[in-house]
Amino acid sequence: ITIGLLGVVKGTSRDCWEKASTDENGRFSLLVRNPLDRSRLRTDGMTKPARPHWLGAMVDRKEPVYHFELLPDPGGVWWPLGSPSALAGEEAFGGGRLFINCLEATLDQPILNGQLSEEYLESLHQGHNSFSLPLNIAGKSKNVKLFVTSGSNEARLELETGAIKCTTCQKIEPDQASWRENHSTIPPICKGFIFDVRKMTARLYWYWDTTSLLANMTEKYARAGRRPLTLFDNLAAPVPDSVWGDQRKPALWFDREKLVAALWEREVILLSAAGR
């Protein structure tokens, strides 16, 4: 038997599989490491390891025998802004929480709170490609403007550095008083200034923690035991044909990216249906 853990971090699927043999009673024991153990997630003021989201089991037989289910306490998933998986989550659950992966600086709180995330989603649906928000960087609150590239999760962050840039001679001054002293009183007189802006590249993701939705579903169908957690199995709910890989061997049966996308799509359907 082959057991695996699967998850998604920054839009990339991760998995880890381990194999064991069963005894005459069908029992086995093995340890599967967290496939996301090197990824760190900073949310709500704490940094913690990212956790897997799904569990898979496959039996090494001629005919495929498999089972995939939600973990009882699943880790979050984060899909690139505008991707099919993100759009499916938006349609079913509304926006999740916006995760800003800044490539040139460390944000103290890269996952926005629910209110800011909702405001950003509304702005996005109204066709705006820029959004102003406060962000903490290196312990200091900064007013940041977020610019989005249409049809992509690529973005640009612009934040005022506090310095002043002269529009005439292009020199940088530490503040307005310095600009007035050095540029507007001594000839040649400069015409004006703008606030100096630092530009940084970022990637945007929608982050969902479905723990509360899962708890509501399992409470609603308490008599069903673990059955509501099942997403696919070879008997009652086979995986889509498109998920099959080239080799019919455990852990190689399926295309990982397509399998993880299919697991999320199935989870969205089940959790949204249970919430009605």
C-alpha positions in Angstrom: 0.0 0.0 0.0 1.2 3.5 -0.8 0.1 6.5 1.4 0.6 10.1 0.4 0.1 13.6 1.7 -0.7 16.4 -0.8 -1.0 20.2 -0.5 -0.6 23.5 -2.4 1.8 26.3 -1.5 2.1 29.5 -3.7 0.2 27.8 -6.4 2.5 24.8 -6.6 1.3 21.3 -5.7 3.4 19.3 -3.3 3.2 15.6 -2.4 5.1 13.0 -0.6 4.4 9.2 -0.8 5.6 6.3 1.3 5.2 2.6 0.7 4.6 -0.2 3.2 3.6 -3.9 3.1 0.5 -5.2 5.0 0.6 -8.1 7.4 -1.8 -11.1 7.2 -4.5 -9.0 8.9 -4.2 -6.1 6.5 -2.4 -3.8 9.0 0.6 -1.7 8.2 2.6 1.1 9.7 4.6 3.9 8.1 5.6 7.6 8.5 4.9 10.1 5.8 6.7 13.5 6.0 4.9 16.8 5.5 5.6 17.7 1.8 5.3 21.4 2.7 7.7 21.2 5.7 10.1 23.7 4.2 7.4 26.3 3.5 6.6 28.8 6.2 3.3 30.6 6.4 3.1 33.9 8.3 -0.5 34.7 9.2 -2.2 36.5 12.1 1.1 37.6 13.5 2.6 34.1 13.7 5.0 32.1 11.5 4.2 28.4 11.2 4.9 25.5 8.8 2.4 25.1 6.0 0.4 21.9 6.4 -0.8 19.3 3.8 -4.5 19.4 2.8 -5.3 15.9 1.4 -4.6 12.3 2.1 -4.2 9.6 -0.6 -4.0 5.8 -0.4 -3.3 3.4 -3.3 -3.0 -0.4 -3.2 -0.4 -2.1 -5.4 -2.7 -4.3 -7.5 -3.2 -4.9 -11.2 -6.5 -3.0 -11.1 -6.2 0.5 -9.7 -7.4 0.7 -6.1 -7.3 4.2 -4.5 -8.8 6.6 -2.1 -8.4 10.3 -1.6 -9.9 12.4 1.1 -9.7 15.7 3.0 -7.6 15.7 6.1 -9.7 16.3 9.3 -7.6 19.4 10.0 -6.4 20.5 6.6 -3.8 23.2 5.9 -4.6 26.2 3.8 -4.4 26.3 0.0 -3.2 29.2 -2.0 -4.0 29.6 -5.7 -2.6 32.2 -8.2 -4.9 35.1 -8.7 -7.0 34.5 -11.8 -6.2 30.8 -12.1 -9.1 28.3 -12.7 -8.7 26.9 -9.2 -8.8 30.4 -7.7 -11.9 31.4 -9.7 -13.6 28.2 -8.6 -13.0 29.1 -5.0 -14.2 32.7 -5.5 -17.4 31.5 -7.1 -18.2 29.0 -4.3 -16.9 30.7 -1.2 -16.4 34.4 -2.3 -12.9 35.7 -2.0 -10.5 34.0 0.4 -7.7 36.1 1.9 -5.3 37.8 -0.4 -1.7 36.6 0.0 1.0 39.0 -1.3 4.3 37.3 -2.0 6.7 40.3 -2.2 9.9 39.2 -4.0 12.0 42.1 -2.8 11.0 42.6 0.8 9.5 40.7 3.7 6.0 41.7 4.6 5.2 41.4 8.3 1.7 40.3 7.4 1.6 39.0 3.8 -2.0 37.6 4.2 -4.5 40.5 4.3 -7.3 40.3 6.8 -10.8 39.4 5.6 -12.1 43.0 5.3 -9.1 44.2 3.2 -9.3 41.1 1.0 -13.0 41.7 0.4 -12.4 45.3 -0.5 -9.6 44.3 -2.9 -11.9 41.6 -4.5 -14.7 44.2 -5.0 -12.1 46.7 -6.5 -10.9 43.9 -8.9 -14.5 43.1 -10.0 -15.1 46.8 -10.7 -12.2 46.7 -13.2 -9.6 48.6 -11.2 -6.0 47.6 -11.6 -4.7 49.5 -8.6 -5.6 49.3 -4.9 -4.2 51.3 -1.9 -3.7 49.6 1.4 -1.6 49.7 4.6 1.2 47.1 5.0 3.7 46.5 7.7 7.2 46.2 6.4 10.1 45.7 8.9 7.9 46.7 11.8 6.7 50.0 10.2 3.3 50.7 8.7 3.5 51.9 5.1 0.9 53.2 2.7 1.3 51.0 -0.4 -0.3 51.0 -3.8 -0.8 47.6 -5.4 -0.8 47.4 -9.2 -2.0 44.2 -10.9 -1.1 42.9 -14.3 -4.3 42.0 -16.2 -4.8 38.2 -16.7 -1.9 37.3 -14.4 -1.0 37.1 -10.7 2.0 39.4 -11.3 1.8 42.7 -9.4 3.9 45.7 -8.4 4.0 47.3 -5.0 4.8 51.0 -4.7 5.5 52.6 -1.4 6.5 56.1 -0.4 10.0 56.1 1.1 9.5 59.4 2.9 12.1 61.1 0.7 11.5 63.8 -1.9 12.4 63.6 -5.6 12.9 66.9 -7.4 11.0 66.9 -10.8 13.5 69.4 -12.3 16.9 68.1 -11.4 15.9 64.6 -10.3 17.9 64.8 -7.0 16.6 63.1 -3.9 16.2 65.0 -0.7 15.3 63.5 2.7 12.2 65.7 3.3 10.3 68.7 2.0 12.2 71.2 4.2 15.5 70.1 2.5 14.0 70.5 -0.9 12.7 74.0 -0.2 16.1 75.0 1.2 18.2 73.6 -1.6 15.9 73.8 -4.6 13.5 76.7 -4.2 15.6 79.5 -2.6 18.9 79.2 -4.4 19.1 79.7 -8.2 18.5 77.9 -10.4 15.0 77.5 -8.9 13.4 74.1 -9.4 9.8 73.8 -10.3 8.5 71.1 -8.0 8.9 67.7 -6.3 7.2 64.4 -6.0 7.3 61.8 -3.2 10.0 59.2 -3.9 8.5 55.8 -4.5 10.1 52.4 -4.1 8.8 49.8 -6.6 8.8 46.1 -5.8 7.7 43.0 -7.7 5.1 40.7 -6.1 2.9 37.7 -6.9 -0.7 37.5 -5.7 -2.6 34.4 -4.5 -6.0 33.7 -3.0 -5.5 31.8 0.3 -8.3 29.7 1.7 -8.5 28.0 5.1 -11.5 25.6 4.7 -11.3 24.3 8.3 -14.5 26.0 9.4 -16.4 24.9 6.3 -15.2 21.3 6.8 -16.3 21.4 10.5 -19.8 22.6 9.5 -20.1 19.8 6.9 -19.0 17.0 9.3 -21.3 18.3 12.0 -24.2 18.5 9.5 -23.6 14.9 8.5 -22.2 13.5 11.8 -23.8 10.1 11.3 -21.9 9.6 8.1 -18.6 9.4 9.9 -15.6 10.0 7.6 -17.6 9.5 4.4 -18.1 13.3 3.8 -14.3 13.6 3.8 -14.0 11.3 0.7 -13.3 13.1 -2.5 -12.4 10.2 -4.9 -12.2 6.4 -4.7 -12.0 3.7 -7.3 -15.5 2.3 -6.5 -18.0 5.2 -5.9 -16.2 8.3 -7.1 -13.5 7.6 -9.6 -11.0 10.4 -10.6 -11.6 12.2 -13.9 -10.0 10.5 -16.9 -7.8 13.6 -17.5 -6.0 13.0 -14.2 -4.5 9.6 -15.2 -0.8 9.7 -15.9 1.3 7.5 -18.3 2.3 4.8 -15.8 -0.2 2.7 -14.0 1.9 2.3 -10.8 1.2 3.5 -7.3 2.2 7.2 -6.9 2.8 7.4 -10.6 -0.8 6.6 -11.7 -1.8 10.3 -11.7 -0.5 13.6 -13.0 0.1 15.4 -9.8 -0.9 18.9 -10.9 -4.1 17.7 -12.5 -4.9 15.5 -9.5 -4.5 18.3 -7.0 -6.6 20.6 -9.2 -9.3 17.9 -9.3 -9.2 17.4 -5.6 -9.7 21.1 -5.0 -12.5 21.2 -7.6 -14.3 18.3 -5.9 -13.8 19.8 -2.4 -15.3 23.1 -3.5 -18.4 21.3 -4.8 -18.9 19.3 -1.6 -18.3 22.1 0.8 -20.4 24.6 -1.0 -23.2 22.1 -1.4 -23.1 21.3 2.4 -23.3 25.0 3.2 -26.7 25.4 1.5 
